[in-house]
């Protein structure tokens, strides 16, 4: 893929805020979708625990939103390993990141 679409691959990994997909969503669209989905879940399950299982880009955008990370920095550390754990606690509608891409359970 990198040989066939070098500019797109570069933008995806290095300037995600400028990446434009020809066959799917750009990062802004994914961001808007996951934040809207999170708001719907919070309204529907107020006061309950919610488990979200997703791929790295959507998860980093979601957790990053509550950690104050901009889309252009979505791929900055911490690295989002498969099966990593992130925890966001909500109090009065305000989300606070308690764990971000934790892999201590791998030991």
Biopython code that builds the backbone (N, CA, C, O; Angstrom):
import numpy as np
from Bio.PDB.StructureBuilder import StructureBuilder

atoms = [
    (1, "UNK", "N", (0.831, -1.185, 0.000)),
    (1, "UNK", "CA", (0.000, 0.000, 0.000)),
    (1, "UNK", "C", (0.878, 1.252, 0.000)),
    (1, "UNK", "O", (0.582, 2.232, -0.684)),
    (2, "UNK", "N", (1.961, 1.204, 0.777)),
    (2, "UNK", "CA", (2.840, 2.369, 0.866)),
    (2, "UNK", "C", (3.470, 2.714, -0.477)),
    (2, "UNK", "O", (3.635, 3.890, -0.799)),
    (3, "UNK", "N", (3.825, 1.691, -1.272)),
    (3, "UNK", "CA", (4.398, 1.948, -2.597)),
    (3, "UNK", "C", (3.373, 2.533, -3.549)),
    (3, "UNK", "O", (3.703, 3.385, -4.374)),
    (4, "UNK", "N", (2.142, 2.086, -3.443)),
    (4, "UNK", "CA", (1.086, 2.532, -4.347)),
    (4, "UNK", "C", (0.524, 3.904, -3.958)),
    (4, "UNK", "O", (0.151, 4.690, -4.829)),
    (5, "UNK", "N", (0.463, 4.192, -2.659)),
    (5, "UNK", "CA", (-0.130, 5.442, -2.170)),
    (5, "UNK", "C", (0.784, 6.112, -1.135)),
    (5, "UNK", "O", (0.378, 6.288, 0.014)),
    (6, "UNK", "N", (2.005, 6.486, -1.521)),
    (6, "UNK", "CA", (2.955, 7.011, -0.532)),
    (6, "UNK", "C", (2.482, 8.284, 0.171)),
    (6, "UNK", "O", (2.682, 8.431, 1.377)),
    (7, "UNK", "N", (1.863, 9.198, -0.558)),
    (7, "UNK", "CA", (1.397, 10.449, 0.053)),
    (7, "UNK", "C", (0.283, 10.195, 1.060)),
    (7, "UNK", "O", (0.280, 10.778, 2.144)),
    (8, "UNK", "N", (-0.666, 9.325, 0.707)),
    (8, "UNK", "CA", (-1.774, 9.019, 1.602)),
    (8, "UNK", "C", (-1.289, 8.344, 2.882)),
    (8, "UNK", "O", (-1.749, 8.666, 3.977)),
    (9, "UNK", "N", (-0.351, 7.402, 2.732)),
    (9, "UNK", "CA", (0.201, 6.709, 3.902)),
    (9, "UNK", "C", (0.947, 7.700, 4.795)),
    (9, "UNK", "O", (0.822, 7.662, 6.019)),
    (10, "UNK", "N", (1.719, 8.583, 4.172)),
    (10, "UNK", "CA", (2.435, 9.597, 4.954)),
    (10, "UNK", "C", (1.455, 10.458, 5.754)),
    (10, "UNK", "O", (1.641, 10.669, 6.952)),
    (11, "UNK", "N", (0.415, 10.952, 5.084)),
    (11, "UNK", "CA", (-0.563, 11.792, 5.774)),
    (11, "UNK", "C", (-1.271, 11.031, 6.888)),
    (11, "UNK", "O", (-1.472, 11.573, 7.975)),
    (12, "UNK", "N", (-1.650, 9.783, 6.633)),
    (12, "UNK", "CA", (-2.352, 8.982, 7.637)),
    (12, "UNK", "C", (-1.551, 8.906, 8.928)),
    (12, "UNK", "O", (-2.100, 9.105, 10.012)),
    (13, "UNK", "N", (-0.242, 8.618, 8.819)),
    (13, "UNK", "CA", (0.578, 8.396, 10.008)),
    (13, "UNK", "C", (1.237, 9.657, 10.554)),
    (13, "UNK", "O", (1.553, 9.715, 11.742)),
    (14, "UNK", "N", (1.451, 10.671, 9.714)),
    (14, "UNK", "CA", (2.215, 11.838, 10.148)),
    (14, "UNK", "C", (1.420, 13.136, 10.232)),
    (14, "UNK", "O", (1.768, 14.025, 11.009)),
    (15, "UNK", "N", (0.371, 13.251, 9.450)),
    (15, "UNK", "CA", (-0.474, 14.443, 9.457)),
    (15, "UNK", "C", (-1.935, 14.018, 9.326)),
    (15, "UNK", "O", (-2.602, 14.370, 8.353)),
    (16, "UNK", "N", (-2.433, 13.258, 10.308)),
    (16, "UNK", "CA", (-3.770, 12.673, 10.183)),
    (16, "UNK", "C", (-4.880, 13.697, 9.986)),
    (16, "UNK", "O", (-5.909, 13.382, 9.388)),
    (17, "UNK", "N", (-4.690, 14.908, 10.475)),
    (17, "UNK", "CA", (-5.699, 15.955, 10.297)),
    (17, "UNK", "C", (-5.828, 16.400, 8.838)),
    (17, "UNK", "O", (-6.817, 17.036, 8.474)),
    (18, "UNK", "N", (-4.835, 16.071, 7.996)),
    (18, "UNK", "CA", (-4.872, 16.414, 6.572)),
    (18, "UNK", "C", (-5.238, 15.225, 5.689)),
    (18, "UNK", "O", (-5.478, 15.394, 4.494)),
    (19, "UNK", "N", (-5.283, 14.033, 6.263)),
    (19, "UNK", "CA", (-5.578, 12.812, 5.501)),
    (19, "UNK", "C", (-7.011, 12.833, 4.985)),
    (19, "UNK", "O", (-7.948, 13.127, 5.727)),
    (20, "UNK", "N", (-7.169, 12.516, 3.694)),
    (20, "UNK", "CA", (-8.493, 12.402, 3.071)),
    (20, "UNK", "C", (-8.597, 11.025, 2.431)),
    (20, "UNK", "O", (-7.872, 10.724, 1.484)),
    (21, "UNK", "N", (-9.477, 10.205, 2.932)),
    (21, "UNK", "CA", (-9.672, 8.865, 2.390)),
    (21, "UNK", "C", (-10.498, 8.933, 1.114)),
    (21, "UNK", "O", (-11.433, 9.726, 1.004)),
    (22, "UNK", "N", (-10.140, 8.090, 0.155)),
    (22, "UNK", "CA", (-10.935, 8.008, -1.077)),
    (22, "UNK", "C", (-12.017, 6.942, -0.958)),
    (22, "UNK", "O", (-12.916, 6.872, -1.796)),
    (23, "UNK", "N", (-11.935, 6.115, 0.074)),
    (23, "UNK", "CA", (-12.907, 5.022, 0.194)),
    (23, "UNK", "C", (-13.470, 4.857, 1.607)),
    (23, "UNK", "O", (-14.132, 3.860, 1.896)),
    (24, "UNK", "N", (-13.218, 5.807, 2.471)),
    (24, "UNK", "CA", (-13.708, 5.699, 3.843)),
    (24, "UNK", "C", (-13.702, 7.050, 4.517)),
    (24, "UNK", "O", (-13.720, 8.088, 3.855)),
    (25, "UNK", "N", (-13.675, 7.035, 5.845)),
    (25, "UNK", "CA", (-13.746, 8.269, 6.617)),
    (25, "UNK", "C", (-12.374, 8.896, 6.822)),
    (25, "UNK", "O", (-11.363, 8.197, 6.886)),
    (26, "UNK", "N", (-12.350, 10.215, 6.924)),
    (26, "UNK", "CA", (-11.135, 10.874, 7.370)),
    (26, "UNK", "C", (-11.176, 10.934, 8.902)),
    (26, "UNK", "O", (-12.177, 10.558, 9.512)),
    (27, "UNK", "N", (-10.110, 11.398, 9.508)),
    (27, "UNK", "CA", (-10.029, 11.394, 10.971)),
    (27, "UNK", "C", (-11.080, 12.295, 11.611)),
    (27, "UNK", "O", (-11.613, 11.967, 12.671)),
    (28, "UNK", "N", (-11.381, 13.421, 10.980)),
    (28, "UNK", "CA", (-12.402, 14.327, 11.520)),
    (28, "UNK", "C", (-13.762, 13.641, 11.569)),
    (28, "UNK", "O", (-14.496, 13.789, 12.546)),
    (29, "UNK", "N", (-14.105, 12.892, 10.522)),
    (29, "UNK", "CA", (-15.394, 12.186, 10.487)),
    (29, "UNK", "C", (-15.454, 11.100, 11.558)),
    (29, "UNK", "O", (-16.481, 10.934, 12.215)),
    (30, "UNK", "N", (-14.364, 10.363, 11.736)),
    (30, "UNK", "CA", (-14.324, 9.332, 12.781)),
    (30, "UNK", "C", (-14.453, 9.996, 14.151)),
    (30, "UNK", "O", (-15.202, 9.524, 15.008)),
    (31, "UNK", "N", (-13.730, 11.077, 14.350)),
    (31, "UNK", "CA", (-13.789, 11.816, 15.616)),
    (31, "UNK", "C", (-15.222, 12.233, 15.936)),
    (31, "UNK", "O", (-15.717, 11.989, 17.036)),
    (32, "UNK", "N", (-15.875, 12.858, 14.975)),
    (32, "UNK", "CA", (-17.251, 13.312, 15.196)),
    (32, "UNK", "C", (-18.179, 12.138, 15.505)),
    (32, "UNK", "O", (-19.046, 12.237, 16.373)),
    (33, "UNK", "N", (-17.991, 11.025, 14.789)),
    (33, "UNK", "CA", (-18.840, 9.847, 14.995)),
    (33, "UNK", "C", (-18.651, 9.245, 16.389)),
    (33, "UNK", "O", (-19.629, 8.915, 17.059)),
    (34, "UNK", "N", (-17.398, 9.101, 16.826)),
    (34, "UNK", "CA", (-17.175, 8.466, 18.132)),
    (34, "UNK", "C", (-17.592, 9.377, 19.285)),
    (34, "UNK", "O", (-18.076, 8.889, 20.306)),
    (35, "UNK", "N", (-17.416, 10.673, 19.144)),
    (35, "UNK", "CA", (-17.839, 11.589, 20.209)),
    (35, "UNK", "C", (-19.362, 11.616, 20.293)),
    (35, "UNK", "O", (-19.923, 11.594, 21.388)),
    (36, "UNK", "N", (-20.030, 11.664, 19.151)),
    (36, "UNK", "CA", (-21.496, 11.623, 19.143)),
    (36, "UNK", "C", (-22.001, 10.307, 19.736)),
    (36, "UNK", "O", (-22.950, 10.297, 20.520)),
    (37, "UNK", "N", (-21.365, 9.202, 19.358)),
    (37, "UNK", "CA", (-21.743, 7.898, 19.906)),
    (37, "UNK", "C", (-21.528, 7.823, 21.405)),
    (37, "UNK", "O", (-22.342, 7.242, 22.122)),
    (38, "UNK", "N", (-20.440, 8.406, 21.882)),
    (38, "UNK", "CA", (-20.167, 8.421, 23.320)),
    (38, "UNK", "C", (-21.242, 9.206, 24.052)),
    (38, "UNK", "O", (-21.707, 8.776, 25.107)),
    (39, "UNK", "N", (-21.639, 10.336, 23.518)),
    (39, "UNK", "CA", (-22.691, 11.140, 24.148)),
    (39, "UNK", "C", (-24.007, 10.369, 24.223)),
    (39, "UNK", "O", (-24.706, 10.425, 25.235)),
    (40, "UNK", "N", (-24.343, 9.650, 23.154)),
    (40, "UNK", "CA", (-25.564, 8.839, 23.154)),
    (40, "UNK", "C", (-25.495, 7.738, 24.210)),
    (40, "UNK", "O", (-26.469, 7.492, 24.922)),
    (41, "UNK", "N", (-24.343, 7.077, 24.309)),
    (41, "UNK", "CA", (-24.170, 6.028, 25.320)),
    (41, "UNK", "C", (-24.279, 6.591, 26.733)),
    (41, "UNK", "O", (-24.899, 5.982, 27.604)),
    (42, "UNK", "N", (-23.679, 7.748, 26.953)),
    (42, "UNK", "CA", (-23.733, 8.363, 28.284)),
    (42, "UNK", "C", (-25.162, 8.725, 28.672)),
    (42, "UNK", "O", (-25.555, 8.556, 29.826)),
    (43, "UNK", "N", (-25.933, 9.217, 27.719)),
    (43, "UNK", "CA", (-27.333, 9.555, 28.000)),
    (43, "UNK", "C", (-28.156, 8.301, 28.286)),
    (43, "UNK", "O", (-28.961, 8.276, 29.217)),
    (44, "UNK", "N", (-27.949, 7.269, 27.483)),
    (44, "UNK", "CA", (-28.741, 6.044, 27.608)),
    (44, "UNK", "C", (-28.384, 5.244, 28.855)),
    (44, "UNK", "O", (-29.246, 4.593, 29.446)),
    (45, "UNK", "N", (-27.121, 5.289, 29.255)),
    (45, "UNK", "CA", (-26.639, 4.453, 30.362)),
    (45, "UNK", "C", (-26.094, 5.302, 31.511)),
    (45, "UNK", "O", (-25.082, 4.959, 32.121)),
    (46, "UNK", "N", (-26.764, 6.395, 31.793)),
    (46, "UNK", "CA", (-26.320, 7.312, 32.846)),
    (46, "UNK", "C", (-26.115, 6.561, 34.166)),
    (46, "UNK", "O", (-26.989, 5.823, 34.621)),
    (47, "UNK", "N", (-24.940, 6.768, 34.767)),
    (47, "UNK", "CA", (-24.628, 6.146, 36.044)),
    (47, "UNK", "C", (-24.168, 4.704, 35.950)),
    (47, "UNK", "O", (-23.873, 4.082, 36.971)),
    (48, "UNK", "N", (-24.101, 4.163, 34.745)),
    (48, "UNK", "CA", (-23.682, 2.769, 34.563)),
    (48, "UNK", "C", (-22.266, 2.713, 33.993)),
    (48, "UNK", "O", (-21.753, 3.697, 33.463)),
    (49, "UNK", "N", (-21.651, 1.539, 34.116)),
    (49, "UNK", "CA", (-20.377, 1.296, 33.454)),
    (49, "UNK", "C", (-20.645, 0.969, 31.995)),
    (49, "UNK", "O", (-21.619, 0.291, 31.671)),
    (50, "UNK", "N", (-19.781, 1.452, 31.122)),
    (50, "UNK", "CA", (-19.907, 1.209, 29.686)),
    (50, "UNK", "C", (-18.578, 0.652, 29.193)),
    (50, "UNK", "O", (-17.521, 1.208, 29.495)),
    (51, "UNK", "N", (-18.622, -0.435, 28.442)),
    (51, "UNK", "CA", (-17.432, -1.010, 27.826)),
    (51, "UNK", "C", (-17.510, -0.755, 26.332)),
    (51, "UNK", "O", (-18.507, -1.086, 25.690)),
    (52, "UNK", "N", (-16.460, -0.168, 25.780)),
    (52, "UNK", "CA", (-16.378, 0.069, 24.340)),
    (52, "UNK", "C", (-15.169, -0.689, 23.822)),
    (52, "UNK", "O", (-14.062, -0.531, 24.336)),
    (53, "UNK", "N", (-15.380, -1.505, 22.812)),
    (53, "UNK", "CA", (-14.298, -2.233, 22.157)),
    (53, "UNK", "C", (-14.232, -1.718, 20.730)),
    (53, "UNK", "O", (-15.227, -1.758, 20.007)),
    (54, "UNK", "N", (-13.063, -1.233, 20.319)),
    (54, "UNK", "CA", (-12.948, -0.624, 18.999)),
    (54, "UNK", "C", (-11.521, -0.745, 18.490)),
    (54, "UNK", "O", (-10.648, -1.289, 19.167)),
    (55, "UNK", "N", (-11.298, -0.230, 17.286)),
    (55, "UNK", "CA", (-9.950, -0.246, 16.720)),
    (55, "UNK", "C", (-9.161, 0.969, 17.214)),
    (55, "UNK", "O", (-9.730, 1.894, 17.794)),
    (56, "UNK", "N", (-7.866, 0.957, 16.981)),
    (56, "UNK", "CA", (-6.967, 1.947, 17.584)),
    (56, "UNK", "C", (-7.305, 3.383, 17.215)),
    (56, "UNK", "O", (-7.308, 4.248, 18.090)),
    (57, "UNK", "N", (-7.588, 3.662, 15.956)),
    (57, "UNK", "CA", (-7.835, 5.053, 15.556)),
    (57, "UNK", "C", (-9.043, 5.621, 16.291)),
    (57, "UNK", "O", (-8.969, 6.715, 16.850)),
    (58, "UNK", "N", (-10.144, 4.895, 16.294)),
    (58, "UNK", "CA", (-11.354, 5.380, 16.972)),
    (58, "UNK", "C", (-11.119, 5.508, 18.472)),
    (58, "UNK", "O", (-11.555, 6.482, 19.086)),
    (59, "UNK", "N", (-10.442, 4.543, 19.061)),
    (59, "UNK", "CA", (-10.187, 4.576, 20.500)),
    (59, "UNK", "C", (-9.265, 5.733, 20.866)),
    (59, "UNK", "O", (-9.516, 6.445, 21.838)),
    (60, "UNK", "N", (-8.195, 5.924, 20.088)),
    (60, "UNK", "CA", (-7.280, 7.033, 20.384)),
    (60, "UNK", "C", (-7.969, 8.378, 20.222)),
    (60, "UNK", "O", (-7.713, 9.303, 20.993)),
    (61, "UNK", "N", (-8.844, 8.497, 19.221)),
    (61, "UNK", "CA", (-9.586, 9.746, 19.051)),
    (61, "UNK", "C", (-10.545, 9.979, 20.211)),
    (61, "UNK", "O", (-10.673, 11.102, 20.698)),
    (62, "UNK", "N", (-11.216, 8.928, 20.652)),
    (62, "UNK", "CA", (-12.167, 9.051, 21.756)),
    (62, "UNK", "C", (-11.459, 9.403, 23.061)),
    (62, "UNK", "O", (-11.802, 10.394, 23.706)),
    (63, "UNK", "N", (-10.485, 8.606, 23.448)),
    (63, "UNK", "CA", (-9.773, 8.861, 24.706)),
    (63, "UNK", "C", (-8.998, 10.172, 24.600)),
    (63, "UNK", "O", (-8.938, 10.949, 25.553)),
    (64, "UNK", "N", (-8.408, 10.409, 23.431)),
    (64, "UNK", "CA", (-7.673, 11.652, 23.215)),
    (64, "UNK", "C", (-8.536, 12.888, 23.390)),
    (64, "UNK", "O", (-8.064, 13.915, 23.878)),
    (65, "UNK", "N", (-9.791, 12.794, 22.996)),
    (65, "UNK", "CA", (-10.716, 13.914, 23.176)),
    (65, "UNK", "C", (-10.779, 14.322, 24.644)),
    (65, "UNK", "O", (-10.712, 15.507, 24.969)),
    (66, "UNK", "N", (-10.908, 13.345, 25.519)),
    (66, "UNK", "CA", (-11.025, 13.628, 26.949)),
    (66, "UNK", "C", (-9.673, 13.909, 27.606)),
    (66, "UNK", "O", (-9.618, 14.397, 28.735)),
    (67, "UNK", "N", (-8.582, 13.598, 26.895)),
    (67, "UNK", "CA", (-7.242, 13.911, 27.393)),
    (67, "UNK", "C", (-6.725, 15.224, 26.805)),
    (67, "UNK", "O", (-5.617, 15.653, 27.125)),
    (68, "UNK", "N", (-7.529, 15.864, 25.945)),
    (68, "UNK", "CA", (-7.128, 17.135, 25.349)),
    (68, "UNK", "C", (-6.147, 17.003, 24.201)),
    (68, "UNK", "O", (-5.395, 17.937, 23.920)),
    (69, "UNK", "N", (-6.140, 15.855, 23.529)),
    (69, "UNK", "CA", (-5.218, 15.617, 22.416)),
    (69, "UNK", "C", (-5.919, 15.956, 21.104)),
    (69, "UNK", "O", (-7.014, 15.463, 20.834)),
    (70, "UNK", "N", (-5.290, 16.791, 20.298)),
    (70, "UNK", "CA", (-5.839, 17.196, 19.004)),
    (70, "UNK", "C", (-5.678, 16.071, 17.978)),
    (70, "UNK", "O", (-4.826, 15.196, 18.131)),
    (71, "UNK", "N", (-6.504, 16.107, 16.938)),
    (71, "UNK", "CA", (-6.459, 15.074, 15.896)),
    (71, "UNK", "C", (-5.065, 14.954, 15.289)),
    (71, "UNK", "O", (-4.611, 13.841, 15.022)),
    (72, "UNK", "N", (-4.376, 16.068, 15.065)),
    (72, "UNK", "CA", (-3.049, 15.989, 14.437)),
    (72, "UNK", "C", (-2.034, 15.254, 15.301)),
    (72, "UNK", "O", (-0.978, 14.861, 14.806)),
    (73, "UNK", "N", (-2.331, 15.061, 16.576)),
    (73, "UNK", "CA", (-1.426, 14.350, 17.484)),
    (73, "UNK", "C", (-1.945, 12.973, 17.886)),
    (73, "UNK", "O", (-1.457, 12.382, 18.850)),
    (74, "UNK", "N", (-2.927, 12.462, 17.155)),
    (74, "UNK", "CA", (-3.571, 11.198, 17.533)),
    (74, "UNK", "C", (-2.581, 10.036, 17.630)),
    (74, "UNK", "O", (-2.764, 9.146, 18.461)),
    (75, "UNK", "N", (-1.552, 10.026, 16.810)),
    (75, "UNK", "CA", (-0.611, 8.903, 16.826)),
    (75, "UNK", "C", (0.554, 9.101, 17.794)),
    (75, "UNK", "O", (1.427, 8.238, 17.883)),
    (76, "UNK", "N", (0.584, 10.215, 18.518)),
    (76, "UNK", "CA", (1.630, 10.405, 19.527)),
    (76, "UNK", "C", (1.462, 9.358, 20.630)),
    (76, "UNK", "O", (0.406, 8.738, 20.755)),
    (77, "UNK", "N", (2.510, 9.170, 21.421)),
    (77, "UNK", "CA", (2.441, 8.238, 22.547)),
    (77, "UNK", "C", (1.323, 8.632, 23.494)),
    (77, "UNK", "O", (1.003, 9.816, 23.595)),
    (78, "UNK", "N", (0.730, 7.695, 24.180)),
    (78, "UNK", "CA", (1.103, 6.283, 24.236)),
    (78, "UNK", "C", (0.609, 5.511, 23.019)),
    (78, "UNK", "O", (-0.423, 5.828, 22.428)),
    (79, "UNK", "N", (1.382, 4.488, 22.667)),
    (79, "UNK", "CA", (1.000, 3.596, 21.580)),
    (79, "UNK", "C", (-0.211, 2.782, 22.028)),
    (79, "UNK", "O", (-0.262, 2.312, 23.165)),
    (80, "UNK", "N", (-1.170, 2.619, 21.146)),
    (80, "UNK", "CA", (-2.403, 1.885, 21.463)),
    (80, "UNK", "C", (-2.235, 0.434, 21.005)),
    (80, "UNK", "O", (-2.529, 0.099, 19.858)),
    (81, "UNK", "N", (-1.760, -0.420, 21.913)),
    (81, "UNK", "CA", (-1.616, -1.843, 21.611)),
    (81, "UNK", "C", (-2.988, -2.497, 21.501)),
    (81, "UNK", "O", (-3.959, -2.031, 22.098)),
    (82, "UNK", "N", (-3.058, -3.574, 20.737)),
    (82, "UNK", "CA", (-4.284, -4.369, 20.721)),
    (82, "UNK", "C", (-4.556, -4.866, 22.135)),
    (82, "UNK", "O", (-3.634, -5.277, 22.839)),
    (83, "UNK", "N", (-5.800, -4.831, 22.545)),
    (83, "UNK", "CA", (-6.253, -5.289, 23.864)),
    (83, "UNK", "C", (-5.755, -4.410, 25.010)),
    (83, "UNK", "O", (-5.790, -4.828, 26.167)),
    (84, "UNK", "N", (-5.294, -3.201, 24.704)),
    (84, "UNK", "CA", (-4.926, -2.284, 25.783)),
    (84, "UNK", "C", (-6.191, -1.745, 26.442)),
    (84, "UNK", "O", (-7.286, -1.846, 25.888)),
    (85, "UNK", "N", (-6.028, -1.179, 27.613)),
    (85, "UNK", "CA", (-7.166, -0.718, 28.402)),
    (85, "UNK", "C", (-7.060, 0.782, 28.650)),
    (85, "UNK", "O", (-6.035, 1.284, 29.110)),
    (86, "UNK", "N", (-8.130, 1.476, 28.338)),
    (86, "UNK", "CA", (-8.240, 2.901, 28.656)),
    (86, "UNK", "C", (-9.507, 3.089, 29.478)),
    (86, "UNK", "O", (-10.533, 2.469, 29.200)),
    (87, "UNK", "N", (-9.432, 3.937, 30.478)),
    (87, "UNK", "CA", (-10.585, 4.183, 31.344)),
    (87, "UNK", "C", (-10.847, 5.684, 31.401)),
    (87, "UNK", "O", (-9.949, 6.484, 31.663)),
    (88, "UNK", "N", (-12.098, 6.040, 31.150)),
    (88, "UNK", "CA", (-12.552, 7.421, 31.287)),
    (88, "UNK", "C", (-13.654, 7.416, 32.336)),
    (88, "UNK", "O", (-14.638, 6.687, 32.205)),
    (89, "UNK", "N", (-13.494, 8.216, 33.361)),
    (89, "UNK", "CA", (-14.534, 8.343, 34.381)),
    (89, "UNK", "C", (-15.282, 9.648, 34.149)),
    (89, "UNK", "O", (-14.680, 10.684, 33.867)),
    (90, "UNK", "N", (-16.609, 9.580, 34.273)),
    (90, "UNK", "CA", (-17.455, 10.752, 34.057)),
    (90, "UNK", "C", (-18.110, 11.162, 35.361)),
    (90, "UNK", "O", (-18.676, 10.344, 36.086)),
    (91, "UNK", "N", (-18.018, 12.441, 35.635)),
    (91, "UNK", "CA", (-18.682, 13.013, 36.799)),
    (91, "UNK", "C", (-19.367, 14.293, 36.347)),
    (91, "UNK", "O", (-18.719, 15.233, 35.888)),
    (92, "UNK", "N", (-20.683, 14.311, 36.485)),
    (92, "UNK", "CA", (-21.494, 15.442, 36.051)),
    (92, "UNK", "C", (-21.234, 15.788, 34.583)),
    (92, "UNK", "O", (-21.159, 16.959, 34.213)),
    (93, "UNK", "N", (-21.100, 14.756, 33.760)),
    (93, "UNK", "CA", (-20.926, 14.939, 32.325)),
    (93, "UNK", "C", (-19.520, 15.271, 31.868)),
    (93, "UNK", "O", (-19.276, 15.415, 30.670)),
    (94, "UNK", "N", (-18.594, 15.394, 32.804)),
    (94, "UNK", "CA", (-17.205, 15.717, 32.469)),
    (94, "UNK", "C", (-16.379, 14.437, 32.507)),
    (94, "UNK", "O", (-16.347, 13.740, 33.521)),
    (95, "UNK", "N", (-15.704, 14.128, 31.382)),
    (95, "UNK", "CA", (-14.880, 12.932, 31.307)),
    (95, "UNK", "C", (-13.445, 13.210, 31.701)),
    (95, "UNK", "O", (-12.854, 14.205, 31.281)),
    (96, "UNK", "N", (-12.885, 12.318, 32.517)),
    (96, "UNK", "CA", (-11.488, 12.427, 32.939)),
    (96, "UNK", "C", (-10.804, 11.096, 32.663)),
    (96, "UNK", "O", (-11.280, 10.047, 33.096)),
    (97, "UNK", "N", (-9.686, 11.137, 31.940)),
    (97, "UNK", "CA", (-8.954, 9.921, 31.590)),
    (97, "UNK", "C", (-8.199, 9.420, 32.818)),
    (97, "UNK", "O", (-7.375, 10.134, 33.389)),
    (98, "UNK", "N", (-8.492, 8.180, 33.214)),
    (98, "UNK", "CA", (-7.825, 7.555, 34.359)),
    (98, "UNK", "C", (-6.710, 6.614, 33.914)),
    (98, "UNK", "O", (-5.691, 6.488, 34.592)),
    (99, "UNK", "N", (-6.903, 5.957, 32.775)),
    (99, "UNK", "CA", (-5.872, 5.102, 32.175)),
    (99, "UNK", "C", (-5.931, 5.308, 30.674)),
    (99, "UNK", "O", (-7.010, 5.459, 30.101)),
    (100, "UNK", "N", (-4.755, 5.312, 30.031)),
    (100, "UNK", "CA", (-4.689, 5.521, 28.589)),
    (100, "UNK", "C", (-3.753, 4.468, 27.995)),
    (100, "UNK", "O", (-2.540, 4.512, 28.202)),
    (101, "UNK", "N", (-4.331, 3.528, 27.258)),
    (101, "UNK", "CA", (-3.575, 2.492, 26.543)),
    (101, "UNK", "C", (-2.734, 1.630, 27.484)),
    (101, "UNK", "O", (-1.613, 1.254, 27.141)),
    (102, "UNK", "N", (-3.254, 1.321, 28.641)),
    (102, "UNK", "CA", (-2.542, 0.526, 29.640)),
    (102, "UNK", "C", (-2.427, -0.929, 29.183)),
    (102, "UNK", "O", (-3.394, -1.511, 28.691)),
    (103, "UNK", "N", (-1.251, -1.506, 29.347)),
    (103, "UNK", "CA", (-1.034, -2.916, 28.990)),
    (103, "UNK", "C", (-0.448, -3.709, 30.161)),
    (103, "UNK", "O", (0.153, -4.763, 29.953)),
    (104, "UNK", "N", (-0.616, -3.216, 31.373)),
    (104, "UNK", "CA", (-0.050, -3.911, 32.533)),
    (104, "UNK", "C", (-0.644, -5.306, 32.698)),
    (104, "UNK", "O", (-0.013, -6.173, 33.303)),
    (105, "UNK", "N", (-1.836, -5.535, 32.176)),
    (105, "UNK", "CA", (-2.457, -6.861, 32.274)),
    (105, "UNK", "C", (-1.800, -7.874, 31.332)),
    (105, "UNK", "O", (-2.138, -9.056, 31.381)),
    (106, "UNK", "N", (-0.881, -7.442, 30.485)),
    (106, "UNK", "CA", (-0.157, -8.354, 29.595)),
    (106, "UNK", "C", (0.857, -9.198, 30.365)),
    (106, "UNK", "O", (1.241, -10.271, 29.900)),
    (107, "UNK", "N", (1.304, -8.721, 31.559)),
    (107, "UNK", "CA", (2.344, -9.419, 32.327)),
    (107, "UNK", "C", (1.824, -10.728, 32.850)),
    (107, "UNK", "O", (2.553, -11.458, 33.520)),
]
sb = StructureBuilder()
sb.init_structure("model")
sb.init_model(0)
sb.init_chain("A")
sb.init_seg("    ")
for serial, (resi, resn, name, xyz) in enumerate(atoms, 1):
    if name == "N":
        sb.init_residue(resn, " ", resi, " ")
    sb.init_atom(name, np.array(xyz, "f"), 0.0, 1.0, " ", f" {name:<3s}", serial, name[0])
structure = sb.get_structure()
